[in-house]
Amino acid sequence: MLRWTVIFIILAIVAGIFGFGGIAAGAASIAKILFFIFLVLFVISLISGRSKV
C-alpha cells in the first residue's frame, strides 16, 4: 500500500510540473488517503501482532 502512495505522489508531482492541476490534485488526494489507510493498518498490525508472554 505504501508503494501505491509513492506512485500517486510521483504522478501528482509530474502532473503538477506539466500544468495538469486537476489531475495533480486528484492524485495527491488519493495518495493522502492511501497513506492514512497504510498508517491505520500498520498501527493495528503492531497492536495485534504482539505475542503474549
Backbone as a chain_set.jsonl record, in Angstrom:
{"seq": "MLRWTVIFIILAIVAGIFGFGGIAAGAASIAKILFFIFLVLFVISLISGRSKV", "coords": {"N": [[0.822, -1.185, 0.0], [1.987, 1.177, 0.678], [3.646, 1.507, -1.471], [1.847, 2.173, -3.534], [1.055, 4.649, -2.613], [3.411, 6.145, -2.929], [3.635, 5.999, -5.711], [1.356, 7.465, -6.542], [2.008, 9.955, -5.469], [4.287, 10.627, -6.951], [3.086, 10.705, -9.467], [1.383, 12.89, -9.051], [3.267, 14.937, -8.711], [4.564, 14.963, -11.221], [2.376, 15.549, -12.879], [1.751, 18.047, -11.886], [4.035, 19.495, -12.609], [3.797, 19.543, -15.391], [1.548, 21.06, -15.636], [-1.058, 20.125, -15.264], [-3.368, 20.692, -13.292], [-5.768, 19.694, -12.12], [-5.548, 16.91, -12.333], [-3.241, 16.54, -10.853], [-4.079, 17.367, -8.315], [-6.043, 15.47, -7.797], [-4.537, 13.073, -7.808], [-2.831, 13.606, -5.682], [-4.624, 13.731, -3.539], [-5.599, 11.11, -3.524], [-3.224, 9.788, -2.902], [-2.8, 10.776, -0.33], [-4.993, 9.712, 1.072], [-4.5, 6.94, 0.77], [-2.097, 6.786, 2.173], [-2.892, 7.369, 4.813], [-4.598, 5.211, 5.279], [-2.696, 3.184, 5.154], [-1.174, 3.866, 7.44], [-3.057, 3.41, 9.501], [-3.549, 0.65, 9.215], [-0.985, -0.272, 9.742], [-0.583, 0.468, 12.434], [-2.604, -1.06, 13.619], [-1.633, -3.614, 13.025], [0.691, -3.583, 14.527], [-0.316, -3.471, 17.134], [-1.929, -5.785, 17.33], [-0.139, -7.754, 16.698], [1.606, -8.41, 18.702], [3.173, -10.765, 20.76], [1.859, -12.78, 23.377], [3.107, -13.17, 26.609]], "CA": [[0.0, 0.0, 0.0], [2.885, 2.319, 0.697], [4.145, 1.654, -2.847], [0.833, 2.905, -4.291], [1.11, 6.037, -2.165], [4.554, 6.77, -3.588], [3.307, 6.119, -7.138], [0.429, 8.571, -6.736], [2.715, 11.209, -5.192], [5.11, 10.91, -8.129], [2.156, 11.103, -10.513], [0.928, 14.245, -8.743], [4.376, 15.864, -8.971], [4.749, 15.051, -12.666], [1.22, 16.259, -13.433], [1.886, 19.446, -11.486], [5.092, 20.102, -13.415], [3.298, 19.763, -16.738], [0.443, 22.003, -15.605], [-2.366, 19.493, -15.137], [-3.696, 20.938, -11.89], [-6.84, 18.817, -11.635], [-5.007, 15.556, -12.194], [-2.288, 16.573, -9.744], [-4.837, 17.435, -7.065], [-6.691, 14.171, -7.597], [-3.53, 12.085, -7.443], [-2.344, 13.924, -4.342], [-5.631, 13.354, -2.546], [-5.594, 9.65, -3.451], [-2.012, 9.408, -2.176], [-3.002, 11.092, 1.085], [-5.934, 8.727, 1.62], [-3.801, 5.655, 0.858], [-1.102, 6.863, 3.243], [-3.563, 7.255, 6.107], [-5.041, 3.814, 5.412], [-1.493, 2.433, 5.487], [-0.825, 4.118, 8.846], [-4.027, 2.74, 10.369], [-3.282, -0.792, 9.166], [0.3, -0.51, 10.394], [-0.793, 0.544, 13.88], [-3.393, -2.234, 14.001], [-0.771, -4.796, 12.999], [1.608, -3.502, 15.671], [-1.05, -3.772, 18.363], [-2.403, -7.169, 17.366], [0.938, -8.693, 16.403], [2.458, -8.677, 19.863], [2.945, -12.088, 21.354], [1.573, -12.741, 24.811], [4.097, -13.944, 27.361]], "C": [[0.868, 1.251, 0.0], [3.458, 2.566, -0.698], [3.142, 2.432, -3.696], [0.819, 4.375, -3.904], [2.242, 6.774, -2.86], [4.279, 6.965, -5.078], [2.376, 7.298, -7.379], [1.077, 9.914, -6.421], [3.586, 11.592, -6.376], [4.239, 11.357, -9.291], [1.664, 12.53, -10.294], [2.022, 15.267, -9.031], [4.57, 16.063, -10.473], [3.599, 15.825, -13.312], [1.274, 17.744, -13.074], [2.945, 20.173, -12.287], [4.583, 20.438, -14.811], [2.04, 20.624, -16.785], [-0.943, 21.396, -15.556], [-2.793, 19.566, -13.676], [-4.745, 19.993, -11.331], [-6.356, 17.403, -11.413], [-4.045, 15.495, -11.011], [-3.02, 16.599, -8.397], [-5.518, 16.106, -6.767], [-5.702, 13.106, -7.16], [-2.989, 12.343, -6.039], [-3.356, 13.53, -3.269], [-5.727, 11.837, -2.408], [-4.378, 9.174, -2.663], [-2.168, 9.661, -0.683], [-3.925, 10.069, 1.75], [-5.252, 7.373, 1.794], [-2.769, 5.654, 1.98], [-1.759, 6.724, 4.605], [-4.122, 5.854, 6.333], [-3.86, 2.931, 5.786], [-1.122, 2.624, 6.952], [-1.767, 3.393, 9.803], [-3.773, 1.235, 10.393], [-1.968, -1.144, 9.85], [0.155, -0.5, 11.917], [-1.593, -0.654, 14.374], [-2.517, -3.483, 14.016], [0.25, -4.771, 14.132], [0.91, -3.916, 16.96], [-1.429, -5.247, 18.432], [-1.281, -8.193, 17.148], [1.833, -9.02, 17.57], [2.126, -10.043, 20.453], [2.745, -11.95, 22.86], [2.536, -13.663, 25.526], [3.461, -14.61, 28.544]], "O": [[0.516, 2.261, -0.609], [3.727, 3.71, -1.064], [3.546, 3.272, -4.5], [0.601, 5.246, -4.746], [2.061, 7.898, -3.329], [4.653, 7.991, -5.645], [2.581, 8.059, -8.325], [0.732, 10.919, -7.043], [3.622, 12.759, -6.766], [4.6, 12.279, -10.023], [1.54, 13.296, -11.249], [1.736, 16.351, -9.54], [4.722, 17.191, -10.942], [3.824, 16.659, -14.189], [0.884, 18.595, -13.874], [2.775, 21.348, -12.613], [4.901, 21.497, -15.352], [1.518, 20.891, -17.867], [-1.923, 22.103, -15.79], [-2.602, 18.616, -12.916], [-4.628, 19.539, -10.193], [-6.711, 16.766, -10.421], [-4.034, 14.52, -10.26], [-2.612, 15.923, -7.452], [-5.561, 15.668, -5.617], [-5.985, 12.324, -6.252], [-2.719, 11.401, -5.293], [-2.973, 13.045, -2.204], [-5.916, 11.328, -1.303], [-4.487, 8.26, -1.845], [-1.723, 8.858, 0.137], [-3.658, 9.617, 2.864], [-5.4, 6.728, 2.832], [-2.585, 4.644, 2.658], [-1.231, 6.026, 5.471], [-4.119, 5.362, 7.461], [-3.985, 2.04, 6.626], [-0.791, 1.656, 7.638], [-1.325, 2.826, 10.801], [-3.779, 0.616, 11.457], [-1.854, -2.202, 10.47], [0.707, -1.359, 12.604], [-1.292, -1.206, 15.433], [-2.64, -4.318, 14.913], [0.633, -5.824, 14.643], [1.485, -4.63, 17.781], [-1.269, -5.885, 19.473], [-1.478, -9.382, 17.398], [2.743, -9.838, 17.435], [0.963, -10.411, 20.618], [3.373, -11.121, 23.52], [2.757, -14.798, 25.104], [4.139, -15.308, 29.299]]}, "num_chains": 1, "name": "protein.A"}
